[in-house]
Amino acid sequence: MFTPRLTAFLFGCSAAVFAAGPIAADPIAIEDLARLPAITNVTVTTDGNTMFALVGPSAGDDKDRAVVASWDLNDLSKPPVIAAPDDDGSEFVFIQALKNGYVLTAVRKPYTGSLGGCSEGKTTGSTRTWVVKTLITDTSFKKFEEPFIDLGSMRGRSKNTEICLRMEARGSVASRMAGDPDRILISRLNGRSFESELGLLDLTSGAVEVVYQNTSDRSAAYYDPGDGEVMAESVFDEKEGTFVQEISLKSEKGGSFQKQDALRIDLVERRELDVIHWDDEAGLYYINTNKLSDKKQIYTFDPKTQKLSEMPVFSHPDFDAAGVITSTVPSDFGKVLGFTYDADTTRTVWVDAELGGIVLGLEQAFPGQEIDIIHASDDRNRIVFKASSVQHPARYFVFDDKAKLQAIGAERPWIDPADIGAMDLVYYTARDGRKTPALLTHAAGWKEGDPAGKAIVLPHGGPWARDYAGWDSSGWIPFLSSRGFAVLQPQYRGSTDWGLDHWRAGDGEFGYKAQDDLEDSAAWLVSSGIAAADKIAIFGYSYGGYAAMAATVRPDSPFQCAIAGAGYAESAKILVDADRSRFGRAAFASALAGRDVIKDVSQASIPVLVFHGDRDVRVPLTFGQTFYNAVKKHTKATFLTIPDQPHSLPWTPDQQRMSLGAIESYLYEDCGLR
């Protein structure tokens, strides 16, 4: 029953995929955001013959667990091969195509037990969390191998240590090595040293040849994606009272490492330097760094003369350079195709005219949407791509022979883009004059000249992180926009990838000037005519939850209410990981310091909803409970526990239904923002 329904959906009438929605906006039903996507995580093998994806189950099946599926891209009329997770609470959460019909998939299941401090678990007592296994299988989905941990290292280990090893061994594919017939390069945990290592995995035999062993102060900085050879390594060291990163490079394939003084950076000063590409023909490395500028820029580096290029080969005046796109097809493997930079989203400046022209044509066919190339054949006659935006959940297509466009499927075809507002990159001025970027999603149906409405200020987590434009997989932005809220995501000081100065401006200012930035964003919403002064709330998760807690206890709050998800109210809580090493304390502790907002609960003047998952080990449930128990004595407060929810996505449909339902009720009833 399942397979025919899936086939009909994926390869049915393409007109349904492109159909325009009604002009009037309607609130998106919580169920439509909570349910699993119809198809997601589409991925294609290096040879372009096989496609894999996670697929939502059909009606009548277990709606809370995805299945894995594979298709023959040379004959899409064939039904897909499908496999469901075991009946032990396991869930498929990720899939990545490899080569020769092989695929990596990640499976998780709930775990409760002693971890002794492993993987963010408690040092004593029992921890409620999730165990993730990274496995490799093929198109039959009959046999799953576990190459990302040396099973021999399990011998003699206690059960709890074995669980710890499996939790830490969330290995990954470093390179699919398209030119190698059988092997890929993987990163995995060494069960004896508890350090990660790079190894060449033979997909046929399962044998792993270790090519590089990382240590606590030395790690692979760049490997050749063609053959897996480590060409650069980083060494972390204490020099003259500070901590530095030093880079050693090979000047040719098969050579020895030589330290490059010109590439040394000061980590305490938050300088960054990444080796991102080796041009074997020219004998040059590509380096992305903010060593010489506020914004990250890309230079070439000659390991023989030990000099950077006089000028960057790529930079952007307003945004950080992000990286380089290179070809992975055998005919021009390693050729630079384009450069990327971080604006409202990661954008590309194409060097390759052919591929750049194809992407430009697709962007014109899908106006206002971002085009992500999933696979491009050697001759460019087959392109598999994804189109998406803040209004459009991802849709997947095959573009064959440069003329024929075929729909593969849509993640959420039941959602009408007209029910979600458009997103803009905006800037506002903080009270001390700092120019601050923000992403503004308008209320659905908004048009210039509309009267001021209601809004949500939505600070991101981290705090060393940032927001990107595009479809919000948490569901929060489409949920709020379709209910008439404008949503502003301030990139407050301390946010990363907006330049070094903006990042370092947050040092020690969390709960102080970084919190001012959030209040100033609310003032901007009012002065811009987007929101009425009495119709603004703040909602955040993780560090954003901390910011919502801080807003609750700040005097003269511009917010009507606060929603704090998985937050903490003491700045020391964010320093737990940093405090585990001298380097962490020196480089990060003072920078990440902030206000203990729990000390200010007597000043609370707005209502607050606190929600928290009970399998959250990164920000444990007790952190939210502690703030709630303190603040409820001074203002109206509500606490909600989300059963089995971990800190990070993916969350189950039941967890989404519960949290979105609580947020909707709270905004309408307790906050009065109907």
ABEGO torsion letter per residue (X at the ends): XAAAAAAAAAABBAAAAABBBBABBBBBBAAAAABBBABBGBBBBAAGABBBBBBBBBBGBBAABBBBBBBBAABAABBBBBBBBBAAGBBBABBBBBBGGBBBBBBBBBBBEBAGGBGGBBABEBBBBBBBBBBBBBAAGABBBBAABBAAAABGBBAAAAAAAAAAABBBBABAGAABAABBBBBBBBAAAGBBBBBBBBAAAGBBBBABBBBAABBBABBBAAAGBBABBBBBBBBGGBBBBBBBBBABBGBBBBBBAAABBBAAAGBBBBBABBBAAAGBBBBBBAAABABBBBBBBBAAAGBBBABBABBBAABBBAEBBBBABAAABGBBABBBBBBABBBBBBABAAAAAAAAAAAAABBGBBBBBABBBAAGABBBBBBBBAABBBBBBBBBGGABBBBAEBABAABBAAABBBBBBBBBBBAAGBBBBBBBBBBBGBBBGBBBBBBBBBBBBOABBBBBBEBBAAGAAAAAAAAGBBBBBBBBBGBBGAEAAAAAAABGABGBAAAAAAAAAAAAAAAAGABBAAABBBBBBEAAAAAAAAAAABBGBABABBBBBGBBABAAAAAAAAAABAAAAAAAAAAABBBBAAAAAAABABBBBBBBBAABAABBAAAAAAAAAAAAAABBBBBBBBBGBBABOBBBAAAAAAAAAAAAAAAAAAAGBX
